[in-house]
Amino acid sequence: MSIDVRNLTFRYDRGTSLEKTSLEDVSLSIDKGEFVLIGGEIGSGKSTLVRHFNGLLKPFSGQVTVDGMAAHEKKVKARVGVLFQFPQQQLFGRTVFEDVAFGPRNFGYRGNELDLQVHSALELLGLGKEIYSVSPFRLSGGQMRLVAIAGVLASRLDYIVLDEPFSGLDAENKKILLSALRHLNSRGTSVIVVSHRMSDLLSVADRVFLLDQGNLVFGGTPAEYVKHAPSHLPEITCLMKELRRKGFDVRGDIFNIDDAFSEISRVLNTKEAVRR
Amino acid sequence: MNTLFFRYVPGNSIVHRLDPRVKIAGMLIASISIFISSSLREMAVVALVFFLLALISSISVRVILSAVRPMLMFLGIIFILQLFLTEGNPLFSLVGLDATYEGLALGVLMSMRFLFLLMFASLLTATTAPSLMTTGIEKMLRPLPLKRLGISSFDLATMMFLSLHFVPLLYGSFSHLRDAQVSRGLDMARNPFKAVYSLSVPMVRTAFISAEEVAVAMESRCYQGVNRSSLNEPVMQKNDLAALLVFGIVMFLLV
């Protein structure tokens, strides 16, 4: 059970003077239940890549399969959910409930089951009952984004792809979204997050891919990433490497704040002990 | 994603280099010819002229197709209406409605008219940079006594430029939205009503929001709408005039 991308090449506006290569011979595989991070600069081909996961774009050459089926088959849409950038634009329902129910309804859920899924998706993102019957257009920008995200989570698909889900969210909502994604992931859903800011997510991801100008330049675990990645290191890793360079005996492959904190305290404590 | 929809495709052909005024006037002549041509034979001439021009401008077939494809359903409806609602010799009968030979001919003619109008328009937008198009329109309108109506040719040209500018923009947000709703399980073919509803509501919203954003952006840069100059002033040259003359004569003689 996996999404398999083999030798995928894609070009926009083929056959005109505007033609540009967007993906060049990309191969990767994402297993069911994984938490995957796809990073890279803006324009590196991340969004183009994920549009192949549920068949919105067809490869120019190469193949994309989901659980063994070609990605453009209709059935794939019921397995891979994609949340695009600026998701608040896709809202249209009369009420928040109606909008979030759009996806699950299309995938055949009705009655109690539908209610349950809509409610649990909204609850997961910390949205209270008081907004269920409000028009989504009356909410704040951040809430609109969360409602749109709930609209994708509510379908309970096997793979959820989110394109820059954290941009435009404040710190509080970021935390809520991240814990929602971890919760879904712990129940077996594959979560694939596309982001040009990788540092926030390195500590939760199982695997990391880095795209650069349409080429896949790195694929591996976060630990391997901070050791070998050519660029886009998280700030905390840069700090640890700098401390090492300045002669502190800390590890240079740390990428989350808690580890960094305990590592620095450990070194400071041993220094103090030596002094005594 | 159909990113080529009525978009400027840079190139260096004779058609690309023509004065924008010539191309706009040519477009007007072409549309008049299209609407006065009343037989399939005349339509064939229009088609021939179009394909010659397309060949000279070395525009890819994809660009033209991308303009036509979204309108195919509309053309189909025109064809079917003409086919069944024109009186004459019966061709065949379907659920109590008679299709006629006259209807068939008229249907083909009418849908061809719209088809070639679209194709000429896409040729114009594909070979003319939007900024040159504005300048061209503005210069053509300047002699008209628009001041008395309270509008300047600059205003009008800017409005036209903005509408042209919004076509690919709106198309872009349409395909973005379509991707989003299809990913949420929307089946456009099986559920056309749902498709229209779930796409039109956000489309209208996005259109208003982005129109307002553009207005604010223009005002904050002190847009006044009068006496704007442009970076590349087009200069009418002999070959531009000659091209227009030849095109006009050819169209009128043939059609």
Interface residues (C-beta under 8 A of the other chain):
Chain A: Y12 D13 R14 G15 T16 S17 L18 R51 N54 L56 L57 K74 K77 A78 V80 G81 V82 L83 F84 F86 P87 Q89 Q90 L91 F92 F102 G103 R105 N106 F107 F137 G151 V152 S155
Chain B: M1 T3 L4 R7 V9 P10 G11 S60 V61 R62 V63 S173 H176 L177 D179 A180 Q181 V182 S183 R184 G185 L186 D187 Y197 S198 L199 V201 P202 R205 T206
